[in-house]
Amino acid sequence: MGKAHLALKNYSVSRECFQKILDINPQLQKQVKDYLNQVDLREKADLQEKEAHELLDSGEDTAVTTKNLLETLSKPDHNLLFYAGGIEILTEMMKDCTERTLFRTHNGFSIVTGNENIKRCFSTAAKGTVEETVCVCVLRLWQAVCSGNDENQRLLVMCPDMGRLLPSLLASEALTVRQQSLALVLQLAQMENGRSLIIDHLDLTRLVEGLVSFLEFSDKNANSAMGLLTDLALEKRFQVWFQTSFPGVLPALTGVLKRDPKVTNTSALSQCIAIMGNLSAEASTQRQMSASEEFGAACVGLMASCEEDVDLLRDVLYALLGLMMNLCLRSPFFSEVWAMEVSRRCMSLLNSQDGGILTRAAGVLSRTLSSSLQTIEEAVGAGVVKKMIKFLKMGGQNASRYAIKILAVCTNTCHEAREEVIRLDKKFSVLLTLLSSEDEILVVNAAFCLGNCMEVPQVATSLLKTDIVQVLLKLAGSDARNTALQLNAGIALAKLCTAEPRYAGVAGGSHGSQQAGQDQPGHHAVAGTLPHTAWGGGSSRRPGAFCADRCWAPVAASLEEAFLKEWGALRLLPERGKMLVYLTGICSVCLLPDFSLFHSLSLHPSLFTPSPSPSHTISPSLSFSLFYFSRKR
């Protein structure tokens, strides 16, 4: 009904109909806003036309002259110079709303769209020709009639073939045509309504290609074109289009990355790459970018060019590293060779004095380093551990996240990295500080790294006089949203107790319970392998590989339900009469000798192998990974 009343020019009734939509469905607020905007624009245009016709009927000189000139130019078969001269005069007359409205009501747009001779000029314009002069005159006329006139803007972009024509003019052989077409598109994009018209009616693939072609220029035109592309990229509808139409613009964007940054407007180039970086934050776009080896190679090539003069090309490199950070979220990478090359270049950039470059280089490295053991070993040999410890001491949320992730990756597979951390971080002062952070990502990877370092002989003994047991127990039994935090803290504690038996008594007694302990009769200790998990942010990842050297230390605990609720490192999760005990940290669990209390004690036999202690006897057939059982009632 709202649209029907709008067509009948019943503007007040149309508004009421559209506003009633919100009473029915408040979720349609955006659509209703667009409908009401259409009513406002149509009513405004209607008032303009009434005022213009009143002036024309009264014989006002400018209005009459405008009408007569439009009639003259609408006649076919004049030579091109005649049209060029007439269009220039008409442009000078478009001073206020009346003339612009009369241009619309007297079919001014058809002077061009209905004249084959003028239309032919757009496809044949070359530097220094009459066709170029005609094109420039037409583009200036359109700028004049569309200035401050929403209805004229709408009619222009909806002219036949305009969706293809206007973007194609941005890549014209004639420089003046390119400049004037850019000026026209910039004018259209000044207001939200104009940007909507561009997105809805113009060929966006051609438009993007045309805008990035302005990177050839070193003047303000390049910055203006990238400013326009930035404004469009902020629009939700443009983002949706970009995701679905990415293959069409991929060649143009790859071409941008292949440009020589030394002979390109660095401000415009960095802005264009930043736009790609922002758009690549969406998973679908990441996936499509990562599927193009040429795109990945272009990133590395530009990275290499920027390294030749980091001071001059700092902004370009900074934007590029941001783009590559998003690309590296996808796994697998373009190739292992690509990841290794990127890692090497990031290691080189860690010598930069620029804080922004340092942080982003570390960010990229934290995501590419795990691609191969060789990459990790090269990084450790190049001093990455020392640099990351320095990062952690300096602080900063992002830098610290990247640094501890790099240390976690290195210490997980490289013994030299563990020894380096131990040597540089005396008594783990830096890692222990991170364990008290409110940032769970930092805590998860700090616990992971600490657990890795516990595998180095004598390290656990050196920490006997610290409160590391209490810290790890608290984390293992916490209510953290990331189970990886509980798991990594528990494994670090397990390794600590395994390496130094004197910690076992501390761990067992830290809860003040008399029900836990190896010396209690009737309890059986179980030790077994459990996963060691690194976590990099976003969501928990699957546990890593199970290794025989990662075991739970023999600390006893009763499986009585009441006690489990008190035991900080075990979480009791009831589920429909079943009892799921999720082992989050305490070194091991002792089972009651009377197994008849339970229906089953098995999930994955290969993942948790019993290791009987000297003082207890365990059936060799008992084997499980998670304590998942149902109690007999």
VEXNUZA-887085 format. One line per field, with one value per residue (C-alpha): z, x, y. Coordinates in nm, 2 decimals, always signed. Layout:
z = [Z	...] $
x = [X	...] $
y = [Y	...] $
END
This chain:
z = [+0.00	+0.08	-0.27	-0.43	-0.25	-0.34	-0.71	-0.66	-0.49	-0.16	+0.04	+0.39	+0.35	+0.20	+0.51	+0.74	+0.56	+0.57	+0.94	+1.02	+0.91	+1.22	+1.44	+1.28	+1.26	+1.43	+1.28	+0.94	+1.06	+0.78	+0.51	+0.64	+0.66	+0.29	+0.20	+0.39	+0.22	-0.12	-0.02	+0.09	-0.23	-0.45	-0.27	-0.29	-0.67	-0.71	-0.54	-0.75	-1.07	-0.96	-0.88	-1.21	-1.42	-1.24	-1.33	-1.69	-1.72	-1.59	-1.87	-1.65	-1.89	-1.76	-1.75	-2.11	-2.24	-2.08	-2.24	-2.59	-2.57	-2.47	-2.77	-3.01	-2.88	-2.90	-3.28	-3.45	-3.74	-3.62	-3.63	-3.31	-3.26	-3.26	-2.98	-2.79	-2.80	-2.71	-2.42	-2.28	-2.29	-2.13	-1.85	-1.77	-1.73	-1.47	-1.18	-0.95	-0.88	-1.14	-1.44	-1.32	-1.27	-1.62	-1.76	-1.61	-1.71	-2.07	-2.14	-2.10	-2.04	-2.38	-2.55	-2.50	-2.46	-2.76	-2.99	-3.17	-3.28	-2.92	-2.78	-3.04	-2.89	-2.57	-2.74	-2.99	-2.77	-2.80	-2.69	-2.89	-3.09	-3.12	-2.96	-2.65	-2.64	-2.67	-2.39	-2.16	-2.22	-2.15	-1.83	-1.70	-1.79	-1.59	-1.30	-1.32	-1.34	-1.06	-0.81	-0.51	-0.71	-0.59	-0.86	-1.14	-1.00	-0.99	-1.35	-1.47	-1.33	-1.45	-1.81	-2.06	-2.06	-1.80	-1.56	-1.80	-1.96	-1.66	-1.51	-1.85	-1.89	-1.58	-1.80	-2.11	-2.33	-2.29	-1.96	-1.94	-1.99	-1.71	-1.48	-1.55	-1.51	-1.17	-1.07	-1.16	-0.97	-0.67	-0.68	-0.69	-0.39	-0.16	+0.00	+0.12	-0.14	-0.42	-0.29	-0.29	-0.66	-0.75	-0.58	-0.72	-1.08	-1.19	-1.30	-0.98	-1.14	-1.40	-1.14	-0.92	-1.22	-1.32	-0.98	-0.92	-1.26	-1.11	-0.92	-1.23	-1.14	-0.87	-0.82	-0.61	-0.85	-0.72	-0.36	-0.46	-0.64	-0.34	-0.11	-0.31	-0.30	+0.07	+0.11	-0.10	+0.08	+0.41	+0.27	+0.36	+0.02	-0.14	+0.09	+0.00	-0.36	-0.32	-0.16	-0.43	-0.72	-0.60	-0.90	-1.13	-0.94	-0.85	-1.16	-1.08	-0.72	-0.80	-1.04	-0.76	-0.56	-0.86	-0.90	-0.83	-0.50	-0.57	-0.87	-0.73	-0.51	-0.18	+0.00	-0.25	-0.28	+0.10	+0.11	-0.16	+0.01	+0.34	+0.17	+0.06	+0.42	+0.56	+0.31	+0.36	+0.73	+0.60	+0.58	+0.23	+0.09	+0.28	+0.13	-0.23	-0.19	-0.04	-0.34	-0.58	-0.59	-0.81	-0.54	-0.27	-0.49	-0.55	-0.18	-0.13	-0.42	-0.29	+0.06	-0.09	-0.28	+0.04	+0.24	+0.00	+0.15	+0.46	+0.56	+0.23	+0.19	+0.55	+0.50	+0.21	+0.41	+0.71	+0.51	+0.33	+0.66	+0.78	+0.46	+0.50	+0.87	+0.75	+0.47	+0.71	+0.91	+0.64	+0.66	+0.46	+0.33	-0.04	+0.00	+0.26	+0.05	+0.05	+0.43	+0.48	+0.25	+0.44	+0.78	+0.67	+0.56	+0.88	+1.08	+0.88	+0.96	+1.34	+1.32	+1.23	+1.46	+1.37	+1.64	+1.40	+1.15	+1.44	+1.58	+1.24	+1.13	+1.46	+1.39	+1.05	+1.18	+1.46	+1.19	+0.94	+1.17	+1.24	+0.87	+0.90	+1.14	+0.92	+0.95	+1.33	+1.35	+1.12	+1.33	+1.65	+1.50	+1.39	+1.75	+1.75	+2.11	+2.24	+2.03	+2.16	+2.52	+2.47	+2.32	+2.63	+2.86	+2.67	+2.69	+2.46	+2.41	+2.04	+2.05	+2.36	+2.20	+1.89	+2.09	+2.33	+2.04	+1.86	+2.18	+2.22	+1.87	+1.90	+2.24	+2.13	+1.88	+1.94	+2.24	+2.17	+2.20	+2.54	+2.67	+2.53	+2.71	+3.03	+2.99	+2.90	+3.14	+3.48	+3.70	+3.44	+3.57	+3.24	+3.18	+3.54	+3.50	+3.19	+3.39	+3.60	+3.30	+3.24	+2.87	+2.84	+2.51	+2.68	+2.97	+2.75	+2.55	+2.85	+3.02	+2.70	+2.68	+3.04	+3.01	+2.72	+2.92	+3.20	+2.98	+3.02	+3.30	+3.64	+3.55	+3.77	+4.07	+4.03	+4.09	+4.42	+4.62	+4.40	+4.41	+4.06	+4.19	+4.34	+4.02	+3.79	+4.02	+4.02	+3.64	+3.60	+3.81	+3.69	+3.51	+3.20	+2.88	+2.70	+2.81	+2.65	+2.94	+3.20	+2.99	+2.93	+3.30	+3.40	+3.17	+3.28	+3.64	+3.54	+3.39	+3.69	+3.92	+3.69	+3.67	+4.04	+4.28	+4.57	+4.39	+4.41	+4.78	+4.73	+4.46	+4.65	+4.97	+4.82	+4.84	+5.21	+5.16	+5.35	+5.08	+4.83	+4.85	+4.72	+5.07	+5.12	+5.11	+4.84	+4.58	+4.26	+4.07	+3.70	+3.47	+3.10	+2.79	+2.73	+2.45	+2.47	+2.32	+2.17	+2.12	+1.91	+1.95	+1.82	+1.92	+2.07	+1.84	+1.85	+2.08	+1.94	+1.89	+2.18	+2.29	+2.52	+2.71	+2.82	+3.12	+3.43	+3.76	+4.02	+4.25	+4.39	+4.41	+4.51	+4.26	+4.52	+4.38	+4.68	+4.67	+4.30	+4.35	+4.59	+4.39	+4.20	+3.90	+3.82	+3.67	+3.73	+3.45	+3.51	+3.20	+3.22	+3.51	+3.38	+3.53	+3.31	+3.48	+3.26	+3.37	+3.33	+3.53	+3.83	+3.75	+3.77	+3.93	+4.15	+4.10	+4.37	+4.38	+4.35	+3.98	+4.02	+4.12	+3.75	+3.43	+3.21	+3.21	+2.85	+2.55	+2.35	+2.47	+2.27	+2.43	+2.80	+2.91	+3.27	+3.45	+3.78	+4.08	+4.30	+4.58	+4.38	+4.15	+3.84	+3.59	+3.27	+3.06	+3.20	+2.95	+2.88	+2.78	+2.95	+3.27	+3.12	+3.30	+3.45	+3.81	+3.91	+4.10] $
x = [+0.00	+0.29	+0.43	+0.08	+0.02	+0.37	+0.29	-0.03	+0.17	-0.02	+0.30	+0.16	-0.05	+0.25	+0.46	+0.19	+0.18	+0.55	+0.57	+0.30	+0.55	+0.75	+0.45	+0.42	+0.79	+1.04	+1.33	+1.26	+1.38	+1.65	+1.40	+1.15	+1.41	+1.49	+1.12	+1.07	+1.37	+1.22	+0.90	+1.10	+1.30	+1.00	+0.81	+1.10	+1.14	+0.76	+0.79	+1.09	+0.90	+0.60	+0.81	+1.01	+0.70	+0.55	+0.86	+0.85	+0.48	+0.55	+0.80	+1.11	+1.40	+1.64	+1.37	+1.25	+1.61	+1.69	+1.38	+1.46	+1.82	+1.72	+1.48	+1.76	+2.02	+1.76	+1.76	+1.97	+2.23	+2.42	+2.80	+2.99	+3.13	+2.77	+2.67	+2.99	+2.93	+2.56	+2.63	+2.89	+2.63	+2.37	+2.62	+2.68	+2.31	+2.27	+2.32	+2.02	+1.75	+1.51	+1.73	+1.84	+1.48	+1.38	+1.67	+1.51	+1.15	+1.24	+1.43	+1.77	+1.94	+1.81	+2.02	+2.31	+2.14	+1.92	+2.18	+2.39	+2.66	+2.72	+2.71	+2.97	+3.21	+3.24	+3.38	+3.61	+3.74	+4.12	+4.36	+4.32	+4.01	+3.67	+3.52	+3.73	+3.59	+3.23	+3.28	+3.43	+3.15	+2.89	+3.05	+3.07	+2.71	+2.61	+2.81	+2.63	+2.27	+2.34	+2.49	+2.26	+1.98	+1.90	+1.63	+1.87	+2.13	+1.88	+1.77	+2.13	+2.25	+1.93	+1.98	+2.02	+2.37	+2.49	+2.58	+2.84	+2.93	+3.03	+3.27	+3.43	+3.50	+3.73	+3.97	+3.94	+4.24	+4.18	+4.32	+4.06	+3.77	+3.91	+3.94	+3.59	+3.43	+3.61	+3.48	+3.12	+3.14	+3.29	+3.00	+2.75	+2.91	+2.91	+2.58	+2.45	+2.17	+2.42	+2.64	+2.33	+2.27	+2.62	+2.61	+2.26	+2.30	+2.67	+2.89	+3.09	+3.36	+3.43	+3.41	+3.67	+3.90	+3.86	+3.93	+4.25	+4.37	+4.42	+4.72	+4.91	+4.89	+5.10	+4.86	+4.56	+4.34	+4.49	+4.41	+4.06	+3.99	+4.11	+3.90	+3.60	+3.68	+3.72	+3.37	+3.21	+3.39	+3.23	+2.88	+2.73	+2.59	+2.93	+3.08	+2.82	+2.88	+3.26	+3.23	+3.01	+3.20	+3.56	+3.68	+3.59	+3.80	+4.09	+4.30	+4.28	+4.36	+4.65	+4.77	+4.78	+5.01	+5.24	+5.29	+5.63	+5.58	+5.87	+5.70	+5.34	+5.16	+5.25	+4.96	+4.70	+4.87	+4.87	+4.51	+4.41	+4.59	+4.43	+4.09	+4.18	+4.29	+3.96	+3.76	+3.97	+3.86	+3.55	+3.61	+3.47	+3.70	+4.00	+3.93	+3.91	+4.23	+4.42	+4.31	+4.50	+4.87	+4.93	+4.78	+5.00	+5.31	+5.22	+5.20	+5.55	+5.69	+5.56	+5.69	+6.04	+6.01	+5.91	+6.20	+6.44	+6.34	+6.13	+6.14	+6.00	+5.75	+5.65	+5.28	+5.26	+5.44	+5.22	+4.90	+5.04	+5.13	+4.77	+4.64	+4.88	+4.78	+4.42	+4.54	+4.74	+4.43	+4.34	+4.50	+4.67	+4.87	+4.93	+5.22	+5.49	+5.75	+5.53	+5.50	+5.87	+5.95	+5.71	+5.85	+6.20	+6.10	+5.91	+6.22	+6.42	+6.15	+6.19	+6.50	+6.29	+6.27	+5.90	+5.67	+5.38	+5.59	+5.74	+5.40	+5.25	+5.56	+5.53	+5.16	+5.22	+5.51	+5.30	+5.07	+5.32	+5.59	+5.42	+5.41	+5.72	+5.99	+6.26	+6.09	+6.08	+6.44	+6.55	+6.36	+6.51	+6.86	+6.80	+6.72	+6.34	+6.32	+6.52	+6.32	+5.99	+6.10	+6.18	+5.83	+5.68	+5.88	+5.78	+5.41	+5.12	+4.82	+4.87	+5.25	+5.23	+4.97	+5.19	+5.51	+5.38	+5.22	+5.56	+5.73	+5.46	+5.51	+5.89	+5.91	+5.66	+5.89	+6.24	+6.45	+6.69	+6.39	+6.30	+6.66	+6.67	+6.35	+6.49	+6.81	+6.65	+6.35	+6.51	+6.28	+6.01	+5.93	+5.78	+5.58	+5.45	+5.34	+5.14	+4.97	+4.80	+4.68	+4.31	+4.37	+4.29	+4.48	+4.80	+4.74	+4.66	+4.98	+5.19	+5.08	+5.15	+5.50	+5.57	+5.46	+5.70	+5.99	+5.92	+6.07	+6.42	+6.61	+6.65	+6.41	+6.13	+6.37	+6.47	+6.11	+6.06	+6.05	+5.80	+5.42	+5.40	+5.19	+4.92	+4.91	+4.87	+4.62	+4.41	+4.41	+4.35	+4.04	+3.91	+3.58	+3.76	+3.56	+3.85	+3.90	+4.25	+4.35	+4.25	+4.41	+4.74	+4.77	+4.70	+4.96	+5.22	+5.15	+5.17	+5.51	+5.62	+5.52	+5.67	+6.01	+6.02	+5.84	+5.85	+5.57	+5.33	+5.27	+5.22	+4.97	+4.78	+4.77	+4.70	+4.33	+4.34	+4.17	+4.25	+4.08	+4.37	+4.71	+4.90	+4.94	+4.57	+4.46	+4.22	+4.32	+4.49	+4.71	+4.68	+4.92	+4.87	+4.93	+4.71	+4.70	+4.90	+4.71	+4.83	+4.56	+4.59	+4.27	+3.92	+3.81	+3.97	+4.15	+4.16	+4.42	+4.76	+4.93	+4.96	+5.31	+5.45	+5.66	+5.36	+5.21	+5.01	+5.21	+5.08	+4.87	+4.57	+4.21	+3.89	+3.61	+3.35	+3.10	+3.11	+3.48	+3.50	+3.29	+3.56	+3.86	+3.96	+4.12	+3.84	+3.51	+3.19	+2.95	+2.62	+2.45	+2.11	+2.21	+2.56	+2.86	+3.12	+3.45	+3.66	+4.02	+4.14	+4.46	+4.54	+4.81	+4.62	+4.32	+4.31	+4.02	+3.83	+3.91	+3.55	+3.49	+3.15	+3.02	+3.04	+2.89	+3.19	+3.53	+3.63	+3.63	+3.96	+4.19	+4.49	+4.50	+4.54	+4.77	+4.78	+5.12	+5.10	+5.29	+5.51	+5.26	+4.94	+4.81	+4.62	+4.46	+4.68	+4.36	+4.24	+4.29	+4.10	+4.14	+3.85	+3.68	+3.34	+3.12	+2.77	+2.72	+2.50	+2.19] $
y = [+0.00	+0.24	+0.20	+0.24	+0.57	+0.68	+0.63	+0.83	+1.11	+1.06	+1.12	+1.15	+0.83	+0.65	+0.74	+0.61	+0.28	+0.23	+0.33	+0.07	-0.20	-0.13	-0.20	-0.54	-0.63	-0.39	-0.59	-0.42	-0.08	-0.05	-0.13	+0.11	+0.38	+0.32	+0.34	+0.66	+0.81	+0.73	+0.91	+1.22	+1.23	+1.18	+1.45	+1.69	+1.63	+1.69	+2.02	+2.12	+2.04	+2.25	+2.55	+2.52	+2.50	+2.80	+3.00	+2.87	+2.96	+3.31	+3.37	+3.39	+3.45	+3.18	+2.92	+3.00	+3.00	+2.67	+2.51	+2.65	+2.54	+2.19	+2.17	+2.29	+2.03	+1.75	+1.77	+1.51	+1.53	+1.84	+1.81	+1.73	+2.08	+2.22	+1.98	+2.06	+2.43	+2.40	+2.17	+2.41	+2.69	+2.47	+2.37	+2.74	+2.79	+2.51	+2.75	+2.67	+2.41	+2.56	+2.50	+2.16	+2.06	+2.19	+1.99	+1.68	+1.75	+1.84	+1.52	+1.67	+1.33	+1.21	+1.48	+1.23	+0.89	+0.94	+1.08	+0.81	+1.06	+1.18	+0.82	+0.71	+0.96	+0.77	+0.47	+0.66	+0.94	+0.98	+1.25	+1.57	+1.47	+1.63	+1.32	+1.38	+1.74	+1.62	+1.36	+1.61	+1.86	+1.59	+1.48	+1.84	+1.89	+1.58	+1.71	+2.04	+1.90	+1.64	+1.89	+1.88	+1.72	+1.36	+1.30	+1.39	+1.16	+0.88	+0.94	+0.96	+0.62	+0.46	+0.58	+0.29	+0.15	+0.40	+0.11	+0.00	+0.33	+0.54	+0.29	+0.22	+0.60	+0.57	+0.37	+0.59	+0.65	+1.03	+1.16	+1.45	+1.20	+0.98	+1.28	+1.42	+1.08	+1.03	+1.38	+1.27	+0.94	+1.12	+1.37	+1.09	+0.92	+1.22	+1.12	+0.79	+0.79	+0.84	+0.55	+0.33	+0.43	+0.34	+0.00	-0.08	+0.03	+0.06	-0.23	-0.27	-0.49	-0.23	+0.04	-0.13	-0.19	+0.18	+0.31	+0.11	+0.22	+0.56	+0.42	+0.50	+0.87	+1.04	+1.33	+1.37	+1.18	+0.85	+0.95	+1.06	+0.73	+0.53	+0.75	+0.67	+0.29	+0.32	+0.48	+0.21	-0.07	+0.05	-0.02	-0.36	-0.42	-0.36	-0.61	-0.87	-0.80	-0.83	-1.17	-1.31	-1.14	-1.17	-1.38	-1.09	-0.83	-1.07	-0.98	-0.61	-0.66	-0.89	-0.62	-0.37	-0.59	-0.63	-0.26	-0.12	+0.07	+0.31	+0.46	+0.45	+0.70	+0.53	+0.69	+0.57	+0.23	+0.17	+0.28	+0.03	-0.26	-0.16	-0.19	-0.54	-0.62	-0.50	-0.69	-1.01	-1.02	-1.21	-1.59	-1.63	-1.36	-1.51	-1.85	-1.71	-1.50	-1.80	-2.01	-1.79	-1.87	-1.57	-1.35	-1.50	-1.47	-1.10	-1.04	-1.19	-0.99	-0.66	-0.75	-0.80	-0.46	-0.28	-0.43	-0.25	+0.08	+0.03	+0.39	+0.52	+0.24	+0.20	+0.26	+0.02	-0.25	-0.19	-0.23	-0.54	-0.71	-0.65	-0.82	-1.11	-1.16	-1.23	-1.45	-1.66	-1.74	-1.99	-2.33	-2.47	-2.18	-2.12	-2.37	-2.47	-2.29	-1.97	-1.99	-2.04	-1.74	-1.52	-1.63	-1.55	-1.20	-1.14	-1.25	-0.98	-0.72	-0.79	-0.58	-0.28	+0.02	+0.09	-0.04	-0.10	-0.30	-0.50	-0.59	-0.69	-0.89	-1.08	-1.14	-1.29	-1.49	-1.64	-1.78	-1.91	-2.04	-2.37	-2.46	-2.68	-2.79	-2.63	-2.29	-2.32	-2.42	-2.14	-1.89	-2.02	-2.01	-1.65	-1.54	-1.53	-1.65	-1.36	-1.11	-1.25	-1.24	-0.87	-0.82	-0.97	-0.76	-0.44	-0.53	-0.44	-0.67	-0.76	-0.78	-1.00	-1.23	-1.28	-1.32	-1.59	-1.77	-1.78	-1.91	-2.17	-2.30	-2.30	-2.47	-2.73	-2.89	-2.74	-2.84	-2.55	-2.30	-2.44	-2.40	-2.05	-1.95	-2.09	-1.90	-1.57	-1.58	-1.65	-1.85	-1.79	-1.44	-1.34	-1.65	-1.65	-1.29	-1.38	-1.66	-1.39	-1.19	-1.13	-1.21	-1.58	-1.61	-1.50	-1.74	-2.04	-2.01	-1.91	-2.24	-2.43	-2.28	-2.34	-2.70	-2.74	-2.60	-2.85	-3.12	-2.97	-3.15	-2.97	-2.69	-2.82	-2.84	-2.48	-2.37	-2.55	-2.23	-2.06	-2.07	-2.23	-2.53	-2.31	-2.09	-2.39	-2.56	-2.25	-2.23	-2.60	-2.58	-2.25	-2.18	-2.04	-2.04	-2.20	-2.56	-2.53	-2.31	-2.57	-2.85	-2.67	-2.57	-2.93	-3.07	-2.82	-2.92	-3.29	-3.24	-3.05	-3.33	-3.59	-3.42	-3.33	-3.58	-3.34	-3.14	-3.43	-3.38	-3.01	-3.06	-3.32	-3.12	-2.78	-2.84	-2.93	-3.26	-3.58	-3.79	-3.75	-3.91	-4.21	-4.35	-4.40	-4.77	-4.87	-4.60	-4.69	-4.43	-4.41	-4.22	-4.18	-3.96	-3.66	-3.40	-3.08	-2.79	-2.46	-2.20	-1.89	-1.70	-1.71	-2.06	-2.37	-2.59	-2.97	-3.13	-3.19	-3.53	-3.77	-3.82	-4.10	-3.85	-3.64	-3.82	-3.74	-3.77	-4.02	-3.81	-3.99	-3.87	-4.05	-4.06	-4.00	-3.75	-3.52	-3.50	-3.44	-3.12	-3.00	-3.10	-2.79	-2.96	-3.19	-3.08	-3.28	-3.25	-3.43	-3.56	-3.75	-3.97	-4.02	-3.86	-3.71	-3.62	-3.40	-3.41	-3.05	-3.04	-3.25	-3.50	-3.83	-3.99	-4.30	-4.54	-4.71	-5.09	-5.19	-5.13	-5.29	-4.94	-4.84	-4.97	-4.88	-4.72	-4.70	-4.46	-4.46	-4.74	-4.61	-4.27	-4.33	-4.61	-4.72	-4.70	-4.89	-4.75	-4.98	-4.97	-5.04	-5.31	-5.22	-5.46	-5.44	-5.44	-5.11	-4.83	-4.51	-4.14	-3.96	-4.07	-4.13	-4.37	-4.41	-4.49	-4.79	-4.68] $
END
